[in-house]
Amino acid sequence: MATKRVTHTFRKGDILEVKEYHDGRYGARGLPREKKRKPTPEQMAVVNAMNKAETARHRLLEYFGKGDYFLTLTYRVEARPPDMAKAKKDFTNLISKLRTRYKKEQIELRWIRNIEKGTKGAWHIHMVITGCRDTIRWVEECWPHGGIYAEQLEKSKYYEEDFSQLASYITKNEKVGEKREDGKRDKPRLSESSYSTSRNMPLKPPKKKKLARWHKEIKQKNGYYIAKSYEGINPATGFKYRRYTLIRLNRRI
């Protein structure tokens, strides 16, 4: 089987994300031969989490940047929702009120959110939202259930140029714990979660190409620098993969 390269383009070509992987039964040139194995339910849960984080990362790369916000909305103890349905309704009410205000200012509202219930019963919502001069004040006025913590995306402790940390953080769930430095995973800190995004963030399909062989090093592209790069083993296939983000040296936007 061939080695493949998948290239996603964001921000009119200012950002490229490239993924290279070997997906066959036999070792490609330059790779050890490995047996294809059936993934365990735990491995599939990790793969599903990786895929969800990837799509979130792509939307962050395409639609969010300077001036946008990362928010955490909390609940007072006495205001905690009895179930996820009520928490979703609280969020829907918030968005409805915010959309009216954004529309009046002729600003398109985009958001990514994860409603989370901790293992000790506390609820909160992590949210990335289109920013404007009144965003924080509007959210404070429209969220009566508890506190609000706001950071500009680029000042958040989860910020990276390729948005990997933030994407993983905002898509976490009750099935997969956070990955430690030693590669192992902690026990999930959530008992329930619900991830969603606004519908006005379509993503263009990537370009796909078959490669003759696995390249030992990342192929540099003129006019771009490598912002981030990762190499690892896909837990579902057992084969090596590589992902890297290229950013134009002189960005237009």
CYANA upper distance limits for C-alpha pairs under 8 A (distance plus 0.5 A):
  1 MET  CA     22 HIS  CA      8.01
  1 MET  CA     23 ASP  CA      7.07
  1 MET  CA     24 GLY  CA      4.73
  1 MET  CA     25 ARG  CA      7.23
  1 MET  CA     26 TYR  CA      7.30
  1 MET  CA     28 ALA  CA      7.68
  2 ALA  CA     22 HIS  CA      7.02
  2 ALA  CA     23 ASP  CA      7.59
  2 ALA  CA     24 GLY  CA      7.17
  2 ALA  CA     28 ALA  CA      7.51
  2 ALA  CA    210 LYS  CA      6.76
  2 ALA  CA    211 LEU  CA      7.03
  2 ALA  CA    212 ALA  CA      7.42
  2 ALA  CA    213 ARG  CA      7.96
  3 THR  CA     20 GLU  CA      7.61
  3 THR  CA     21 TYR  CA      6.22
  3 THR  CA     22 HIS  CA      4.95
  3 THR  CA     23 ASP  CA      7.24
  3 THR  CA     24 GLY  CA      8.47
  3 THR  CA     28 ALA  CA      7.49
  3 THR  CA    210 LYS  CA      6.44
  3 THR  CA    211 LEU  CA      5.73
  3 THR  CA    212 ALA  CA      7.34
  3 THR  CA    213 ARG  CA      6.64
  3 THR  CA    214 TRP  CA      6.75
  4 LYS  CA     20 GLU  CA      6.04
  4 LYS  CA     21 TYR  CA      6.01
  4 LYS  CA     22 HIS  CA      6.86
  4 LYS  CA     23 ASP  CA      8.35
  4 LYS  CA    208 LYS  CA      7.65
  4 LYS  CA    209 LYS  CA      6.27
  4 LYS  CA    210 LYS  CA      5.04
  4 LYS  CA    211 LEU  CA      6.07
  5 ARG  CA     18 VAL  CA      7.35
  5 ARG  CA     19 LYS  CA      6.15
  5 ARG  CA     20 GLU  CA      4.90
  5 ARG  CA     21 TYR  CA      7.23
  5 ARG  CA    208 LYS  CA      6.28
  5 ARG  CA    209 LYS  CA      5.66
  5 ARG  CA    210 LYS  CA      6.74
  5 ARG  CA    211 LEU  CA      7.37
  6 VAL  CA     18 VAL  CA      6.20
  6 VAL  CA     19 LYS  CA      5.64
  6 VAL  CA     20 GLU  CA      6.88
  6 VAL  CA    206 PRO  CA      6.75
  6 VAL  CA    207 LYS  CA      6.21
  6 VAL  CA    208 LYS  CA      5.08
  6 VAL  CA    209 LYS  CA      6.98
  7 THR  CA     16 LEU  CA      7.23
  7 THR  CA     17 GLU  CA      6.21
  7 THR  CA     18 VAL  CA      5.00
  7 THR  CA     19 LYS  CA      6.98
  7 THR  CA    206 PRO  CA      5.83
  7 THR  CA    207 LYS  CA      5.67
  7 THR  CA    208 LYS  CA      6.98
  8 HIS  CA     16 LEU  CA      6.20
  8 HIS  CA     17 GLU  CA      5.61
  8 HIS  CA     18 VAL  CA      6.92
  8 HIS  CA    204 LYS  CA      8.30
  8 HIS  CA    205 PRO  CA      7.73
  8 HIS  CA    206 PRO  CA      5.07
  8 HIS  CA    207 LYS  CA      7.13
  9 THR  CA     13 GLY  CA      6.01
  9 THR  CA     14 ASP  CA      8.29
  9 THR  CA     15 ILE  CA      6.61
  9 THR  CA     16 LEU  CA      5.28
  9 THR  CA     17 GLU  CA      7.12
  9 THR  CA    204 LYS  CA      8.29
  9 THR  CA    206 PRO  CA      7.51
 10 PHE  CA     14 ASP  CA      6.91
 10 PHE  CA     15 ILE  CA      5.55
 10 PHE  CA     16 LEU  CA      6.64
 10 PHE  CA     58 HIS  CA      8.40
 10 PHE  CA     61 LEU  CA      7.06
 10 PHE  CA     62 GLU  CA      5.63
 11 ARG  CA     15 ILE  CA      6.58
 11 ARG  CA     61 LEU  CA      8.12
 11 ARG  CA     62 GLU  CA      6.05
 11 ARG  CA     63 TYR  CA      8.49
 11 ARG  CA    253 ILE  CA      7.98
 13 GLY  CA    248 ARG  CA      8.31
 14 ASP  CA    247 ILE  CA      6.29
 14 ASP  CA    248 ARG  CA      5.51
 14 ASP  CA    251 ARG  CA      6.20
 14 ASP  CA    252 ARG  CA      7.58
 14 ASP  CA    253 ILE  CA      8.26
 15 ILE  CA     61 LEU  CA      8.18
 15 ILE  CA    245 THR  CA      7.61
 15 ILE  CA    246 LEU  CA      6.23
 15 ILE  CA    247 ILE  CA      5.14
 15 ILE  CA    248 ARG  CA      6.89
 16 LEU  CA    245 THR  CA      6.23
 16 LEU  CA    246 LEU  CA      5.50
 16 LEU  CA    247 ILE  CA      6.97
 17 GLU  CA    243 ARG  CA      7.70
 17 GLU  CA    244 TYR  CA      6.35
 17 GLU  CA    245 THR  CA      4.98
 17 GLU  CA    246 LEU  CA      6.76
 18 VAL  CA    243 ARG  CA      6.12
 18 VAL  CA    244 TYR  CA      5.92
 18 VAL  CA    245 THR  CA      6.85
 18 VAL  CA    246 LEU  CA      8.43
 19 LYS  CA    241 TYR  CA      7.74
 19 LYS  CA    242 ARG  CA      6.13
 19 LYS  CA    243 ARG  CA      4.87
 19 LYS  CA    244 TYR  CA      7.14
 20 GLU  CA    241 TYR  CA      6.18
 20 GLU  CA    242 ARG  CA      5.65
 20 GLU  CA    243 ARG  CA      6.92
 21 TYR  CA    239 PHE  CA      7.93
 21 TYR  CA    240 LYS  CA      6.64
 21 TYR  CA    241 TYR  CA      4.76
 21 TYR  CA    242 ARG  CA      6.83
 22 HIS  CA     28 ALA  CA      7.52
 22 HIS  CA    214 TRP  CA      8.27
 22 HIS  CA    239 PHE  CA      6.59
 22 HIS  CA    240 LYS  CA      6.82
 22 HIS  CA    241 TYR  CA      7.18
 23 ASP  CA    237 THR  CA      7.70
 23 ASP  CA    239 PHE  CA      7.09
 24 GLY  CA     28 ALA  CA      8.35
 24 GLY  CA     36 LYS  CA      8.43
 25 ARG  CA     34 GLU  CA      7.70
 25 ARG  CA     35 LYS  CA      6.93
 25 ARG  CA     36 LYS  CA      6.12
 26 TYR  CA     33 ARG  CA      5.95
 26 TYR  CA     34 GLU  CA      6.78
 26 TYR  CA     35 LYS  CA      7.70
 27 GLY  CA     31 LEU  CA      5.89
 27 GLY  CA     32 PRO  CA      5.85
 27 GLY  CA     33 ARG  CA      4.34
 27 GLY  CA     34 GLU  CA      6.59
 28 ALA  CA     32 PRO  CA      7.96
 28 ALA  CA     33 ARG  CA      7.88
 28 ALA  CA    213 ARG  CA      7.05
 28 ALA  CA    214 TRP  CA      7.36
 29 ARG  CA    213 ARG  CA      6.09
 29 ARG  CA    214 TRP  CA      6.90
 30 GLY  CA    213 ARG  CA      7.78
 30 GLY  CA    214 TRP  CA      6.64
 30 GLY  CA    215 HIS  CA      8.37
 30 GLY  CA    216 LYS  CA      8.28
 31 LEU  CA    214 TRP  CA      7.86
 34 GLU  CA    238 GLY  CA      8.04
 34 GLU  CA    239 PHE  CA      7.98
 35 LYS  CA    238 GLY  CA      8.41
 36 LYS  CA    237 THR  CA      6.67
 36 LYS  CA    238 GLY  CA      7.11
 37 ARG  CA    236 ALA  CA      8.21
 37 ARG  CA    237 THR  CA      6.97
 37 ARG  CA    238 GLY  CA      7.44
 38 LYS  CA    236 ALA  CA      7.62
 38 LYS  CA    237 THR  CA      8.03
 39 PRO  CA     43 GLN  CA      6.18
 39 PRO  CA     44 MET  CA      6.71
 39 PRO  CA    235 PRO  CA      7.53
 39 PRO  CA    236 ALA  CA      5.39
 39 PRO  CA    237 THR  CA      7.65
 40 THR  CA     44 MET  CA      6.73
 40 THR  CA    236 ALA  CA      8.41
 41 PRO  CA     45 ALA  CA      6.66
 42 GLU  CA     46 VAL  CA      6.95
 43 GLN  CA     47 VAL  CA      6.77
 43 GLN  CA    235 PRO  CA      6.21
 43 GLN  CA    236 ALA  CA      6.60
 44 MET  CA     48 ASN  CA      6.53
 44 MET  CA    235 PRO  CA      8.11
 44 MET  CA    236 ALA  CA      6.74
 45 ALA  CA     49 ALA  CA      6.68
 45 ALA  CA    175 LYS  CA      7.31
 45 ALA  CA    176 VAL  CA      7.20
 46 VAL  CA     50 MET  CA      6.63
 46 VAL  CA    176 VAL  CA      6.82
 46 VAL  CA    235 PRO  CA      8.13
 47 VAL  CA     51 ASN  CA      6.67
 47 VAL  CA    234 ASN  CA      8.23
 47 VAL  CA    235 PRO  CA      7.34
 47 VAL  CA    236 ALA  CA      7.14
 48 ASN  CA     52 LYS  CA      6.72
 49 ALA  CA     53 ALA  CA      6.63
 49 ALA  CA    171 THR  CA      7.95
 49 ALA  CA    172 LYS  CA      7.81
 49 ALA  CA    173 ASN  CA      8.46
 49 ALA  CA    176 VAL  CA      7.86
 50 MET  CA     54 GLU  CA      6.57
 50 MET  CA    168 SER  CA      8.25
 51 ASN  CA     55 THR  CA      6.92
 52 LYS  CA     56 ALA  CA      6.81
 52 LYS  CA    171 THR  CA      7.27
 53 ALA  CA     57 ARG  CA      6.50
 53 ALA  CA    164 SER  CA      8.31
 53 ALA  CA    167 ALA  CA      5.64
 53 ALA  CA    168 SER  CA      5.66
 53 ALA  CA    171 THR  CA      6.38
 54 GLU  CA     58 HIS  CA      6.73
 54 GLU  CA    167 ALA  CA      7.72
 55 THR  CA     59 ARG  CA      6.89
 56 ALA  CA     60 LEU  CA      6.71
 56 ALA  CA    112 ILE  CA      8.41
 56 ALA  CA    167 ALA  CA      6.01
 56 ALA  CA    171 THR  CA      8.08
 57 ARG  CA     61 LEU  CA      6.62
 57 ARG  CA    162 ASP  CA      7.88
 57 ARG  CA    163 PHE  CA      6.25
 57 ARG  CA    164 SER  CA      6.77
 57 ARG  CA    166 LEU  CA      8.30
 57 ARG  CA    167 ALA  CA      5.58
 58 HIS  CA     62 GLU  CA      6.68
 58 HIS  CA    203 LEU  CA      8.18
 59 ARG  CA     63 TYR  CA      6.27
 59 ARG  CA     64 PHE  CA      8.00
 59 ARG  CA    201 MET  CA      7.25
 59 ARG  CA    203 LEU  CA      7.69
 60 LEU  CA     64 PHE  CA      5.53
 60 LEU  CA     65 GLY  CA      8.08
 60 LEU  CA    163 PHE  CA      7.32
 60 LEU  CA    167 ALA  CA      8.26
 61 LEU  CA     65 GLY  CA      8.09
 61 LEU  CA    162 ASP  CA      7.46
 61 LEU  CA    163 PHE  CA      7.53
 63 TYR  CA    201 MET  CA      7.74
 64 PHE  CA     68 ASP  CA      6.80
 64 PHE  CA    130 THR  CA      7.58
 65 GLY  CA    153 LEU  CA      7.25
 65 GLY  CA    154 GLU  CA      7.89
 66 LYS  CA    152 GLN  CA      7.89
 66 LYS  CA    153 LEU  CA      7.36
 66 LYS  CA    154 GLU  CA      7.18
 67 GLY  CA    130 THR  CA      8.13
 67 GLY  CA    131 GLY  CA      5.84
 67 GLY  CA    132 CYS  CA      7.28
 67 GLY  CA    152 GLN  CA      6.97
 67 GLY  CA    153 LEU  CA      8.04
 68 ASP  CA    128 VAL  CA      7.92
 68 ASP  CA    129 ILE  CA      6.55
 68 ASP  CA    130 THR  CA      5.41
 68 ASP  CA    131 GLY  CA      4.51
 68 ASP  CA    132 CYS  CA      7.82
 68 ASP  CA    152 GLN  CA      6.40
 68 ASP  CA    153 LEU  CA      6.50
 69 TYR  CA    128 VAL  CA      6.16
 69 TYR  CA    129 ILE  CA      5.94
 69 TYR  CA    130 THR  CA      7.09
 69 TYR  CA    131 GLY  CA      6.23
 69 TYR  CA    150 ALA  CA      7.10
 69 TYR  CA    151 GLU  CA      6.12
 69 TYR  CA    152 GLN  CA      5.00
 69 TYR  CA    153 LEU  CA      5.70
 70 PHE  CA    126 HIS  CA      7.88
 70 PHE  CA    127 MET  CA      6.23
 70 PHE  CA    128 VAL  CA      5.05
 70 PHE  CA    129 ILE  CA      7.12
 70 PHE  CA    150 ALA  CA      6.40
 70 PHE  CA    151 GLU  CA      5.81
 70 PHE  CA    152 GLN  CA      6.58
 70 PHE  CA    153 LEU  CA      6.07
 70 PHE  CA    156 SER  CA      7.81
 71 LEU  CA    125 ILE  CA      8.47
 71 LEU  CA    126 HIS  CA      6.31
 71 LEU  CA    127 MET  CA      5.51
 71 LEU  CA    128 VAL  CA      6.71
 71 LEU  CA    129 ILE  CA      8.17
 71 LEU  CA    148 ILE  CA      7.43
 71 LEU  CA    149 TYR  CA      6.08
 71 LEU  CA    150 ALA  CA      5.07
 71 LEU  CA    151 GLU  CA      6.99
 72 THR  CA    124 HIS  CA      7.36
 72 THR  CA    125 ILE  CA      6.07
 72 THR  CA    126 HIS  CA      5.10
 72 THR  CA    127 MET  CA      6.74
 72 THR  CA    148 ILE  CA      6.31
 72 THR  CA    149 TYR  CA      5.60
 72 THR  CA    150 ALA  CA      7.12
 73 LEU  CA    124 HIS  CA      6.04
 73 LEU  CA    125 ILE  CA      5.49
 73 LEU  CA    126 HIS  CA      7.00
 73 LEU  CA    127 MET  CA      8.38
 73 LEU  CA    143 TRP  CA      8.45
 73 LEU  CA    146 GLY  CA      7.54
 73 LEU  CA    147 GLY  CA      6.51
 73 LEU  CA    148 ILE  CA      5.30
 73 LEU  CA    149 TYR  CA      7.13
 74 THR  CA    123 TRP  CA      7.08
 74 THR  CA    124 HIS  CA      4.98
 74 THR  CA    125 ILE  CA      7.03
 74 THR  CA    145 HIS  CA      7.68
 74 THR  CA    146 GLY  CA      5.61
 74 THR  CA    147 GLY  CA      5.63
 74 THR  CA    148 ILE  CA      6.85
 75 TYR  CA     79 ALA  CA      6.38
 75 TYR  CA     80 ARG  CA      6.03
 75 TYR  CA    122 ALA  CA      8.19
 75 TYR  CA    123 TRP  CA      6.70
 75 TYR  CA    124 HIS  CA      6.79
 75 TYR  CA    145 HIS  CA      5.69
 75 TYR  CA    146 GLY  CA      4.76
 75 TYR  CA    147 GLY  CA      7.18
 76 ARG  CA     80 ARG  CA      6.79
 76 ARG  CA    145 HIS  CA      6.73
 76 ARG  CA    146 GLY  CA      5.34
 76 ARG  CA    147 GLY  CA      8.03
 77 VAL  CA    122 ALA  CA      8.17
 79 ALA  CA    145 HIS  CA      6.35
 79 ALA  CA    146 GLY  CA      8.06
 80 ARG  CA    122 ALA  CA      7.90
 80 ARG  CA    123 TRP  CA      7.08
 80 ARG  CA    145 HIS  CA      8.29
 81 PRO  CA     86 LYS  CA      6.15
 81 PRO  CA     87 ALA  CA      6.19
 81 PRO  CA    123 TRP  CA      8.23
 82 PRO  CA     86 LYS  CA      7.23
 83 ASP  CA     87 ALA  CA      7.10
 84 MET  CA     88 LYS  CA      6.59
 84 MET  CA    192 GLU  CA      8.48
 84 MET  CA    194 SER  CA      8.41
 85 ALA  CA     89 LYS  CA      6.79
 86 LYS  CA     90 ASP  CA      6.72
 87 ALA  CA     91 PHE  CA      6.87
 87 ALA  CA    115 ILE  CA      7.90
 88 LYS  CA     92 THR  CA      6.63
 88 LYS  CA    115 ILE  CA      8.13
 89 LYS  CA     93 ASN  CA      6.66
 90 ASP  CA     94 LEU  CA      6.85
 91 PHE  CA     95 ILE  CA      6.76
 92 THR  CA     96 SER  CA      6.61
 93 ASN  CA     97 LYS  CA      6.88
 94 LEU  CA     98 LEU  CA      6.71
 94 LEU  CA    139 VAL  CA      8.17
 94 LEU  CA    142 CYS  CA      6.27
 94 LEU  CA    143 TRP  CA      6.89
 95 ILE  CA     99 ARG  CA      6.33
 96 SER  CA    100 THR  CA      7.04
 97 LYS  CA    101 ARG  CA      7.24
 97 LYS  CA    142 CYS  CA      7.16
 98 LEU  CA    102 TYR  CA      6.63
 98 LEU  CA    138 TRP  CA      7.40
 98 LEU  CA    139 VAL  CA      7.73
 98 LEU  CA    142 CYS  CA      7.84
 99 ARG  CA    103 LYS  CA      6.41
 99 ARG  CA    109 LEU  CA      6.92
100 THR  CA    104 LYS  CA      6.79
101 ARG  CA    105 GLU  CA      7.07
101 ARG  CA    138 TRP  CA      8.45
102 TYR  CA    106 GLN  CA      6.66
102 TYR  CA    107 ILE  CA      5.61
102 TYR  CA    108 GLU  CA      7.11
102 TYR  CA    109 LEU  CA      6.88
103 LYS  CA    107 ILE  CA      6.22
103 LYS  CA    108 GLU  CA      7.30
103 LYS  CA    109 LEU  CA      8.41
108 GLU  CA    130 THR  CA      8.27
109 LEU  CA    129 ILE  CA      7.83
109 LEU  CA    130 THR  CA      6.27
110 ARG  CA    129 ILE  CA      6.34
110 ARG  CA    130 THR  CA      5.96
110 ARG  CA    197 THR  CA      8.37
110 ARG  CA    198 SER  CA      6.26
110 ARG  CA    200 ASN  CA      7.30
110 ARG  CA    201 MET  CA      7.93
111 TRP  CA    127 MET  CA      7.35
111 TRP  CA    128 VAL  CA      5.96
111 TRP  CA    129 ILE  CA      4.96
111 TRP  CA    130 THR  CA      7.07
111 TRP  CA    197 THR  CA      6.20
111 TRP  CA    198 SER  CA      5.93
112 ILE  CA    127 MET  CA      6.10
112 ILE  CA    128 VAL  CA      5.66
112 ILE  CA    129 ILE  CA      7.21
112 ILE  CA    195 TYR  CA      8.38
112 ILE  CA    196 SER  CA      6.63
112 ILE  CA    197 THR  CA      4.81
112 ILE  CA    198 SER  CA      7.05
113 ARG  CA    125 ILE  CA      7.30
113 ARG  CA    126 HIS  CA      6.06
113 ARG  CA    127 MET  CA      4.76
113 ARG  CA    128 VAL  CA      6.90
113 ARG  CA    170 ILE  CA      7.31
113 ARG  CA    195 TYR  CA      6.40
113 ARG  CA    196 SER  CA      6.09
113 ARG  CA    197 THR  CA      6.65
114 ASN  CA    125 ILE  CA      6.17
114 ASN  CA    126 HIS  CA      5.84
114 ASN  CA    127 MET  CA      7.07
114 ASN  CA    170 ILE  CA      6.39
114 ASN  CA    171 THR  CA      6.92
114 ASN  CA    172 LYS  CA      8.50
114 ASN  CA    193 SER  CA      7.22
114 ASN  CA    194 SER  CA      6.00
114 ASN  CA    195 TYR  CA      4.85
114 ASN  CA    196 SER  CA      6.96
115 ILE  CA    123 TRP  CA      8.04
115 ILE  CA    124 HIS  CA      6.65
115 ILE  CA    125 ILE  CA      4.97
115 ILE  CA    126 HIS  CA      7.11
115 ILE  CA    193 SER  CA      5.94
115 ILE  CA    194 SER  CA      5.56
115 ILE  CA    195 TYR  CA      6.96
116 GLU  CA    123 TRP  CA      6.23
116 GLU  CA    124 HIS  CA      6.02
116 GLU  CA    125 ILE  CA      6.50
116 GLU  CA    126 HIS  CA      8.39
116 GLU  CA    173 ASN  CA      8.42
116 GLU  CA    190 LEU  CA      7.15
116 GLU  CA    191 SER  CA      8.42
116 GLU  CA    192 GLU  CA      6.51
116 GLU  CA    193 SER  CA      5.03
116 GLU  CA    194 SER  CA      7.21
117 LYS  CA    121 GLY  CA      6.55
117 LYS  CA    122 ALA  CA      6.17
117 LYS  CA    123 TRP  CA      5.00
117 LYS  CA    124 HIS  CA      7.20
117 LYS  CA    190 LEU  CA      6.21
117 LYS  CA    191 SER  CA      6.29
117 LYS  CA    192 GLU  CA      5.64
117 LYS  CA    193 SER  CA      6.74
118 GLY  CA    122 ALA  CA      5.77
118 GLY  CA    123 TRP  CA      6.85
118 GLY  CA    189 ARG  CA      6.47
118 GLY  CA    190 LEU  CA      4.83
118 GLY  CA    191 SER  CA      6.06
118 GLY  CA    192 GLU  CA      7.65
119 THR  CA    189 ARG  CA      6.37
119 THR  CA    190 LEU  CA      5.68
119 THR  CA    191 SER  CA      5.50
126 HIS  CA    170 ILE  CA      6.87
127 MET  CA    170 ILE  CA      7.97
131 GLY  CA    135 THR  CA      6.25
134 ASP  CA    138 TRP  CA      6.51
135 THR  CA    139 VAL  CA      6.68
136 ILE  CA    140 GLU  CA      6.65
136 ILE  CA    150 ALA  CA      7.66
137 ARG  CA    141 GLU  CA      6.72
138 TRP  CA    142 CYS  CA      6.64
139 VAL  CA    143 TRP  CA      6.40
140 GLU  CA    144 PRO  CA      8.01
140 GLU  CA    148 ILE  CA      7.33
151 GLU  CA    155 LYS  CA      6.89
151 GLU  CA    156 SER  CA      6.36
152 GLN  CA    156 SER  CA      6.83
153 LEU  CA    159 TYR  CA      6.94
154 GLU  CA    159 TYR  CA      6.17
154 GLU  CA    160 GLU  CA      8.30
155 LYS  CA    159 TYR  CA      7.41
158 TYR  CA    163 PHE  CA      8.36
158 TYR  CA    165 GLN  CA      5.81
158 TYR  CA    166 LEU  CA      5.54
158 TYR  CA    169 TYR  CA      8.32
159 TYR  CA    163 PHE  CA      6.49
159 TYR  CA    164 SER  CA      8.43
159 TYR  CA    165 GLN  CA      7.06
159 TYR  CA    166 LEU  CA      6.59
160 GLU  CA    164 SER  CA      7.06
160 GLU  CA    165 GLN  CA      7.23
160 GLU  CA    166 LEU  CA      8.21
161 GLU  CA    227 ALA  CA      6.92
161 GLU  CA    228 LYS  CA      7.89
162 ASP  CA    227 ALA  CA      7.56
162 ASP  CA    228 LYS  CA      7.09
162 ASP  CA    245 THR  CA      6.91
163 PHE  CA    167 ALA  CA      6.47
164 SER  CA    168 SER  CA      6.72
165 GLN  CA    169 TYR  CA      6.57
166 LEU  CA    170 ILE  CA      6.53
167 ALA  CA    171 THR  CA      6.73
168 SER  CA    172 LYS  CA      6.64
170 ILE  CA    195 TYR  CA      8.48
171 THR  CA    195 TYR  CA      6.83
172 LYS  CA    176 VAL  CA      7.73
172 LYS  CA    177 GLY  CA      8.24
172 LYS  CA    178 GLU  CA      8.36
172 LYS  CA    193 SER  CA      8.34
173 ASN  CA    177 GLY  CA      8.17
173 ASN  CA    188 PRO  CA      7.84
173 ASN  CA    190 LEU  CA      6.93
173 ASN  CA    192 GLU  CA      7.45
173 ASN  CA    193 SER  CA      6.05
173 ASN  CA    194 SER  CA      8.34
174 GLU  CA    188 PRO  CA      5.97
174 GLU  CA    189 ARG  CA      7.44
174 GLU  CA    190 LEU  CA      5.27
174 GLU  CA    191 SER  CA      5.80
174 GLU  CA    192 GLU  CA      6.12
174 GLU  CA    193 SER  CA      7.04
175 LYS  CA    188 PRO  CA      6.93
176 VAL  CA    185 ARG  CA      8.20
176 VAL  CA    187 LYS  CA      7.84
176 VAL  CA    188 PRO  CA      6.22
177 GLY  CA    185 ARG  CA      5.91
177 GLY  CA    186 ASP  CA      5.35
177 GLY  CA    187 LYS  CA      5.39
177 GLY  CA    188 PRO  CA      4.49
177 GLY  CA    189 ARG  CA      7.47
178 GLU  CA    185 ARG  CA      5.94
178 GLU  CA    186 ASP  CA      6.02
178 GLU  CA    187 LYS  CA      8.00
178 GLU  CA    188 PRO  CA      7.47
179 LYS  CA    183 GLY  CA      6.54
179 LYS  CA    184 LYS  CA      6.33
179 LYS  CA    185 ARG  CA      4.88
179 LYS  CA    186 ASP  CA      7.00
180 ARG  CA    184 LYS  CA      6.02
180 ARG  CA    185 ARG  CA      6.16
180 ARG  CA    186 ASP  CA      7.49
215 HIS  CA    219 LYS  CA      8.39
220 GLN  CA    224 TYR  CA      8.25
220 GLN  CA    225 TYR  CA      8.26
220 GLN  CA    226 ILE  CA      8.24
221 LYS  CA    225 TYR  CA      8.10
223 GLY  CA    248 ARG  CA      6.32
223 GLY  CA    249 LEU  CA      6.21
223 GLY  CA    250 ASN  CA      8.22
224 TYR  CA    246 LEU  CA      6.30
224 TYR  CA    247 ILE  CA      5.71
224 TYR  CA    248 ARG  CA      4.73
224 TYR  CA    249 LEU  CA      5.67
225 TYR  CA    246 LEU  CA      6.02
225 TYR  CA    247 ILE  CA      6.03
225 TYR  CA    248 ARG  CA      7.00
225 TYR  CA    249 LEU  CA      6.91
226 ILE  CA    244 TYR  CA      7.49
226 ILE  CA    245 THR  CA      6.37
226 ILE  CA    246 LEU  CA      5.19
226 ILE  CA    247 ILE  CA      7.09
227 ALA  CA    244 TYR  CA      7.98
227 ALA  CA    245 THR  CA      6.01
227 ALA  CA    246 LEU  CA      6.25
227 ALA  CA    247 ILE  CA      6.94
228 LYS  CA    244 TYR  CA      5.98
228 LYS  CA    245 THR  CA      5.83
228 LYS  CA    246 LEU  CA      8.07
229 SER  CA    242 ARG  CA      7.89
229 SER  CA    243 ARG  CA      6.14
229 SER  CA    244 TYR  CA      4.51
229 SER  CA    245 THR  CA      6.94
230 TYR  CA    242 ARG  CA      6.14
230 TYR  CA    243 ARG  CA      5.69
230 TYR  CA    244 TYR  CA      6.69
231 GLU  CA    240 LYS  CA      7.84
231 GLU  CA    241 TYR  CA      6.29
231 GLU  CA    242 ARG  CA      4.86
231 GLU  CA    243 ARG  CA      6.95
232 GLY  CA    240 LYS  CA      6.21
232 GLY  CA    241 TYR  CA      6.07
232 GLY  CA    242 ARG  CA      7.03
233 ILE  CA    238 GLY  CA      6.33
233 ILE  CA    239 PHE  CA      5.88
233 ILE  CA    240 LYS  CA      4.93
233 ILE  CA    241 TYR  CA      6.43
234 ASN  CA    238 GLY  CA      5.80
234 ASN  CA    239 PHE  CA      6.11
234 ASN  CA    240 LYS  CA      6.77
234 ASN  CA    241 TYR  CA      7.13
235 PRO  CA    239 PHE  CA      8.35
247 ILE  CA    251 ARG  CA      8.26
